[in-house]
């Protein structure tokens, strides 16, 4: 192709930014043709590139309909791999372009084409009369072509793929953040509900009101920064709620902990904390086992079957863990899965989980696989024993 148009037809304006982009593209194409591009090939599979651009469209300020018009343009390229080392001009008629754009109106197509030019993804290569066509020599080789140049799209392949990966990472982070917020809201709500049902001492109505305020207005369009702020508020509230629940337990309920590491939540250690799985962990040397924020008496009412596997009955958490170790083998849970569950959840929460699995043994096809799935969630701080217990309680009710 010996001649290539660089200025727009008719009333279209030539801007400094457009001129710089065309010059930069031309210089890069010269390097690619001379073999000086290094790792930069200026090539990409057109469908993979369109997919990546769809994921990264916000970074380029593009809407879904603009992407649809670009897809229609790309479909006129006869090759699957776009090579940006030379102008790659497609010249569809307005009618054909509208057909491939799913019947989009001409005025709408023009608006989206302008957006693609503004984003630097295509160049206009207008003929003298503004029509789109190509001229070929006697051998069929294209001498001149007028229409839309897709070379800029191919030349930006690396940047587009990087932007798509960044968009996917941001999307994963936001989904994880929203899931964390949902878990905190659910766990706080269920602990408050349990405390109210059990008549526990504490200002539970005020905590419920704070939960409602932190939960209000969390929609799809809320910015990630605002969701993070809500998450932080929920974390603080959750610590207060769980500490308040633990503090409300009676001496009899608290005596169900292992004798060698028993410690009440109201101890002399000034820095008690609660992790995301609903356990207490106390900072400092010789920290005891994490405690599940539920009384043993209540657990035995919800999961009576596990008591049949304790030789002298379940009098403390150590008895429960020992019974759970026996039950897990009966349920087909491997030693490795049991070890990982205890490491991720804590001994008490893992034993509670096995007790719940025993109660639901007839409805769970693979207890071992189910426990591994819960363990994976616990490793991501996305697991709590409360939803299981609440579901079991509702089922028994």
N, C-alpha and C positions, 0 to 999 in steps of 0.2 A: 504494500500500500504506500504509494509515493506521497500522496497529499492527505493531510488530516486537518479538518476544520477545528478551530479553537474558540471561535466567538459565536455567540448565540444569534439566531435569526431574528429579524424583525425588532420588536420592542424589547427583547431580552437584553439585559445590561451585562456588560463585562466588568467584573469587579476585581479589585486587587487580590482578594483572597482566592478567587477562582483562578486568576492568572498564576499565583504562587503555587497552587495545587497542581495545575497542569504542568508547570515547569518542573516541580519536584517529581512528579510522576514520570515525565519524559527523561529526566536525568537518571532516575532509578531504573527505567527500562533499558537505557543505554548500558548501564553497569551489568544488568542481568544478561543482556545479549552478548556482552564482552566476557562474561564468565567471572565478573568481579563481585558477585552478590554474596559470596561466602555461603553461609547456611540459609540465606534468604533465596528461596526458589521463585517466589512470586506466583506460585501455582497452588490450586486447591480444588478439591472435589466440590462441585457447585451445590450439591444438595446438602453435604455436610456443612458447608459454609453458610448456607441459608438457615440451617437449623441453629448453628452457633449464633448467627446474627439475631435470630428470633429470641434466643435466651438473653442476649446482650442488648436488646433493643432500647432499654431505658438509658443505657450509657450513650447511645447515639441519638436519643431524643426521637425515636421512631415509634409509631403506633402499629397495631397489627395489620391495618389496611394498607399502610405504606409498604410493609413487608410483603403483603400479597401482590402489590403492583411490581415490586422487585422480583418476586418469584415468577410472575408472568413474563417479565423481560428476560430473566435468566433461561426460561424454558425455550426461548428462540435461539439460544446458543446450541449449535449442533454437536458440540463435544461435551463430555461429562466433566472433564478437568478444565477449569478456567486457567489460562496462561496469561498473566499480566505483563509479560515481557514485551508485548507489542499491543497496539490498539485492538480491542476486541469489540467490534461494533455490530449491534443487532439493529435491524431496521423494520420492525413490524408496522403494519398499517394501523391506524386508529381503531378500525373495526376488529382486526385480529387481536390487538392488545386488549380491547374491551372484552372480547369473548374469553380470553385466557385469564382475565381478571374477574371472572364470574359475573360478567354483565355490568360491571361498574360504569357509572355515567362518565362521559368524556371530561366534563369539568372536574369531577372528583379525581380522575386519573391524572389530569394535568397538575392538580394540587399536590398529589402524592409524588409525582415525578419531580416537582420543584423541591419537595422535602428531601428526596434522595440526592439531588444535586447539591443542596445546601449542606447535607451531611457528608459530602465528599465521596459518596459511594459509586456514583456514575458521573460521566461527563456527557454533555450534549455535543454532538458532532453534526451541526446543522448544515444542510446544503444551501446553495444560493437562493433557492425558492422555498426553503423550509420543508421540502418533502423528504421522506426517508426512502432510500434505495441504495443499491450498490451497482458499480460498473465493473465488468469483467473483461479481461483480455481474451485473445483467441484461444488460449489454453484453458480458459475457465478460471484463471486466478483473479482474485479481487484486486482491482486497481484502486478504486475509491469506494468508500462506504459512508453513508450519512444516516445517522440515527442516534443510538445511545451506546456509549463506550462503557463496557463492563470491566475494563482493565483495572480501574481504581479499586473495585471490589476485591479482585484477586490479589492486588498488591497489598491490601490491608488484611489479608487472611490471618497472619500471625497475631495482629492486634485484636482482631475479632474473636479468635479462639481464646486468647488470654482474657478478654472481657467476658466471654461466656463462662469461663471457669470461675472468674471472680463473682459473676452473678449467681452461679450455682452455689458457691461457698456462702455468699451472703444469704441466699434463700435457705440453705441448710441451717445456718446459724439462727435465722429468724424462726424457722419451724421449731428448732430445739428450744429457743427462748419461749415461744408461745406454749409449747408442751410443758415446759417447766412451770410457767405461770398457771396453767390448767391444773397441774398436779398439786401445787401449793394451795390453790383455791379449794380444790376438792378435799385435800387432807385436813386443812384448817377447818373447813366446814363440818367435816365428819367428826373431828375431835370435839368441836364445840357442841355439835348435836349430841354426841355421846355424853359429854359432861352435863348437859342440861337434862338429858333423860335419866342420868344416874344421880342427879341432884348434887353434883360436886360443888364445893365452895369455890367462889371466884366470880369475877365480873364478866360473865360469859356474854351477856347482852351487849356490853360495850365492845367486846371483841368481835361479836357478830356484826355490829354496825361498822366497825373499821374494815372488816372483810368485805362488806357490801360496798363501801366507798372505794376500796382498792380494786374491786372487780367491775365497777361501773364503766361503761363506755369502751371496753376493750373490743374493738372491731377489727375488721380486715385492713382498714386504712390507717390504723394507728401507727405512728412512726416507731421504729425500733428503739430509739432513745427513750421514748415515753414508756414503752413496754418494759425496758430494762429498769426504769425507775419504779414501775409497779412491782416488778419482780423483787427488787431490793426491799420495798415496803412489805411485801408478802413474806419474805424471808425473816424480817425482824418480827413481824406479827406471829409467824409460825413458831419461832423460838419462844416467844412469850406464852403462846397457847400451850405448847407442849410442856414447858416448864411449869405452867400453872396446873396442868393436868397431873403431872408427876407429883407436884407439891400437895395435891389434894388427896393423894392415896393414903390410906390408913397404914398404921404400923403393921397390921396383920397382912395387908396387901403387899407392902414393901418387903416383908420378911421372906417372901418367896424367892429372893435372889440368893445366889451362891454364897455360902457362909464365908468362903475365903476371900471374896472380893466385894461383899455386901457393903454398900454405902448409900445413905439416903441422899436424895437430891438436894436437901438443905444441909450441906456439910460445910466444913470450914474452908474447902477449896474455893477461892474467889473467882475461878474462871471456868464454870461448867458451860458446856455448849451442847447443842443438839445437831446431829447431822441430818442429811436429807432423807434418810430411810426411817426416821422416827426413833432414833436411838440417842441415848445420852452418852457423851464421851467427855471425860474429865481430863484436862490438860495437866501435865506434870509427870513426875516420875511415878512408876508403878500404877499407871492408870488402870482401873478395873475394866471388866468386860462391859460392852455397850448394853444398856438395858432397854427392852422394848417398853414403850409407854402404854402398857395395858396391864391390868392386874391378872395374876395367875388364876384367881378365882373365876373371873369373867371368862378367861380363855377356856377353862375346864367346862364351864357351862356351855360354851359354843362348840367345843370339840371334845365331847366326852369319850369318843372311841379310843383315843390314844392312851387313856388311862388303863385300858385292858392290857397294854403292853409294858406296863411298869410293874415290877415284881411287888413292891410295897406301896404302890400308889404314887401319885405325883404330888410331892410335898414341897418341891422347890424347882427352880429353873434347871438345875443340874439333872433332876429326875426327868424333866421334860426332854432335855437334849438327849439323854441316854435312850429314852423311849423312841424319840424321833430317829435315832441312829438305827434302831432295830426295825422300825416301820419302813424306813426308806428302802432297805434291802428287800422287804416284802413287796413294796410297790415297784421294784425294778429300777430304782435310782442307783446309779453306779457310785462307788466310793469317790471317784474323781469329781462327779457332779455335786455330791454332798460336801466335799472339801471346799470346792469353789463357792458354793452357796454360803457356807459358814464364813468364808473369808470376805465375801462381798457384802453379806447382809448382817453378819454378826451371829453368834450361836443361837441367841434367843429368837431372833426374827426367822432364822432358817428353820428352827424347830417348830415355830408357830406355823410356818408355811407348810411343812410336812404334815402337821396336825390337820390343817385345812384340806390338804390333798387327800388325806385318809377319809375325811368326812365326805369328800366329793369323788371318791375313787370310782364310783359307778358311772360318772359322767365324764371323766378325764381319760382319754384313750392312752396317752403316753405321759405318765407322771414325770418320768425322767426328762423328757423333752420340755415339758411345761416348766419344770424347775430350772433347767438351763436357760430358758427364755427369761424367767424372772431374775435369774442371776445376772444375765447380761444387762437387764434394766437397772439392777442395783449397782452394777459397775459404772453406769452412766448417771448415777444418782437420780434415777427415774422410777424408783420402786418404793412402795409403801405397803405395810401390812394392813392398813386400815380399810382400803376398798375391799380386800378379800374378806375381812372379818365382817364388814357391813353387809356384803352380798350374802355371806353365809347366814348371818342373823336374819336378813329379810327372807331368805329361802326357808329357814326353819319356822319363821313367823307365819 
